[in-house]
């Protein structure tokens, strides 16, 4: 039976049909809610494990670099090799940064013991940062505050309501094409499709802003842009005529995301002791 015929044959406001639809919606809601809640807890546990592995390598490397005790005579000749080996292991850490990889590569290239202090300071900074993140995740899992606990309760329900909005707008679009008598290739038809695409963009942007974990300031900028794209869809309440302007505004906001990070990446900038930086220093005239 075609979808249009099924809608006409079944009154959605009928009591029996309403009970069936409500029961189906409850089942879908519970499935999405439980699945989302489990996925977030699983992701947090996986992040903790990656942090543990990274901290284990970093702490061992820092302890070896900054050890106060002098190595035994029979171990002295093997210490540089053990430091090098452990630093190479740090490059394979799950949460290693580009800056750390570049610093380790610079040390491995020259095997200069004077770089131990620089590596130790870099390791100390990374260890402190990851310990703070680890403590934050543990608090979120085991001892959340009132606001965090409430958000943990509400957030798994967000995907269901976003899905409900998509279904509602899809049925609305289908019903408007069935009820109104206008050509398929017309400006009104284009406005209906633009409003539908704009609403879908708002749903995807809201999901991106709310459901994905973002910590750094750059990601907060992306989140603000995504919320702006979602908020722009509220202007559809003004009428169908506003659909082209709203969609154009959303496209402009989306394009602004490409210009949020104008800074050069760490990979593109020379690190301390790199050949590019040394060559630049050699070209400078000596000080008198």
N, C-alpha and C positions, 0 to 999 in steps of 0.2 A: 504494500500500500504506500503510495507517495506520501511525503511528509505533510504537504498541504492538506491532502484528504484526511490524514490521521488527525490533524489539528481540528478540522471541521467536524470530524466524526466524534471526537472526544472533547467534551467541555472541561477545560482545565480547572474551572471553578467548581465542578461537581465534587461532592464530599468524598466519594470513593476514589476518584482520580486524585484528589488532593492528598488523601492519606497515602496513596501509592507513591506519589511524587515526593511527599515529605519523608517517607520512610527511606526511599532511595537516596535523598539528599543527606539524611542523617548517616546512612552507611558510608557514603562517599566522604562526608566530613570526618567521621571517626578514622577512616582509613588514611586520609591525607594528614590528619592531625598527628596520629601515632607515628606514621612513617616520617613526617618532618621532624618531630621531636626526637626520634631515635637517630635520625641522620645528623642532627646538630650535636647530640651528645657523642656520637661516634666520631664526628669531625673534631670535636674538642679533645677527645681521648687520643686521636691520631696526632693532633698537634702537640699534645703533651709528650707523646713518645718521641716525636722528632726533636722537640726541645731537649729531652733527656739525652738522646744520642749526641746532639750537637754540644751540649754542655759537658758531657763526659769527655769528648775529644778536646774541647777548648781548655777545660780545667787541667787535663793531663799535660797539654802542650804548655800552658802557662806555668805549671809547676816545674816542668823541666827547664823552661827558659829562665825562670826567676828563682831557681833553687839556690839557697845560701850555702848548702853543704858542698864541699869540694868532692869531686868524683874520685874514686879509688884509682890508684895508678894503672891497674890493669884494665880499668873501664874508661880511662880518659880518652884513649884514642878512638873509642867507639861512640863517645857521647855526641860528637857532631853528626855522625851518621844517624843516631837514634833521634836526634832533634829533627833532622831533615825528614826522616821517615814519618815521624808523628805529625809534622806540619803538612806533609803530603796527604796524610789521612784526614787532616782538618779540611782540606780542599774537597773531600768527598762527604763532608758533613751535610745532613739534610737541609739545614737552614744557613749554609755558608753564604756570605755576601760577596759581591764582586770586589769590593775593597779588600777583603781578606784574601781572596784568591790572588789579586795583583800584588799584595804585600808578600805573600808566600813565594810567588814566582820570582819577585825581585830578590828575595833572600836566596832562593835555590839557584839562581843564576850566578851569584857572586860568592855565596857561602861566607858572607862577611859577618863575623860575630858581633860587630858593632850594631847590627840591625836587631839584635835580640831585644834591646830596650824598646825599640819602636814596635816590634811584634808583640811584646808583652803588654804595652799600653793599649794596642789595638784589641788584643784578646781580652783584656780587662774590661774595656768598654763594651764589647760584644757580650761578654758574660753577664755584666750587670743588666744590660738591656733584656737579655733572654730570661734572666732570673725574674725580673719584674713581670714579663709576659707570662711566665710560668705561674707565678703567684696569683696573677689576675685570673687566669683560667681556672686554677684550683678554687679560688673564691667563688667564681661563677658556677662551678659544678657543685661544690660542697657547702658553701656558706654565703649564698647571695643575699644582698640587701633587699629591702622591701621593693624598691623600684625594679631591680634586676629580676627578682622572683616573679613579679607581676608581668614583666616583659617576656620572661621565659614561658609563662602560662599563655600569653596572648599570641606570640609570634607564630607558633605552629598552625594557628587558625587562619593566618593571612592568606596562604595559597588557595584555600577553599573559597574564600570570599572573592578573591581575584578571578578564580575560575568561574564563579557564579556570575560575575559581571560580564565576562566574555560570552558566556552562554546567553545571558539576557540581551546583550547588544546584537548577537548573531540572530536570535529569534526576532528581535525588533527590526533588524535590517531585512530579514526575509519577509516579515509581515508587511512592511511598508512597500516592498516591491510587489507583493500580492494584492494589497488593498488599493493602491493608487494606480491610476491609469495614465502612465506617461512612458514615452519611449525609453528603451534600455540605454541607448546612446543619446543622452540628453544631459543638460547642465544639472538638473535636479538629481539625476542618477549619479553623476560625478560627485555632487555634494554629499550624498548619502554614503558613498564609498569613502570619501575623504574623512567624514566624521567617524566611520567605523575604523579606518586605519589609525586615526588620531587617538581614538579610545584604546585600541590595542597597544599603541606606543606608550600611552599613559600607564597601562597595566604593567607592561614589561619594565618601564622605568621605575615604577613604584616598587616592583619586586626587587630590582637591582639595588635600589636605595635602602630598602628595609631588611631584606633577607640575607644580603651578603655582608660578611664581617669586614669592616674597614677601620684601620687604626690611624694611619698617618694622615698628615694634613692634605696631601694630594688627593687621597681617596675621599676625604671629606668634601673637597671641591667637586669631585665627580658626583658624590651623593647629593649635593645641593643642586647641581644641574639636573640630575635625574628627578628630584622632587619638583623642580621648576617645570620640567616637561609634563609631569603628572598633574600639577596644579593648573597648567594651561588648559587642560581638557575640561575643567569646570566651566569655562566660558561657553561651552556648547549649550548651556542653559539659555543663552541669549537667542538661540534659534539656529536653524539649519544654514542660514546665510553666512554664519561666522565660521563654518567648517574650513574653508580654504585658508583663511587668515590664521586660524589656530594651528593648522597643520604646518603652515609656513613658519610660524613662530617656533614650533617644536623642532623643525629641521634646523633652524638657526641655533637654537639652544644645544642641539646635538652636535653641530659643527663647532660650537665654542669649546667643546670638550677636547678637541684636538690641539687647542692652543693653551690649555691650562698649564702644561709643563714645558715652558720654553727653555728651561735650563738644560745645559749639556749633561748627559748621563755620566756616571762615574767612570764608565768604561772609556769614554771619549776624553777624559781629562787625565793628564799625566800624573802618576803617583810620585811620591818622593823617591828620588834616586833613579827614575826612568831615564832612558837614553835621550828622549826628546827634551826633557828638562835640563839634562846635563849639557846637551848641545847648545841650548839657548843660553845657559850660563857661560859657556865658553866664548860665545860671540860678544859678551859684554866686555867693555874695556876694563882693565884692572884699576882698582881704586888706588889713588895716590896718597 
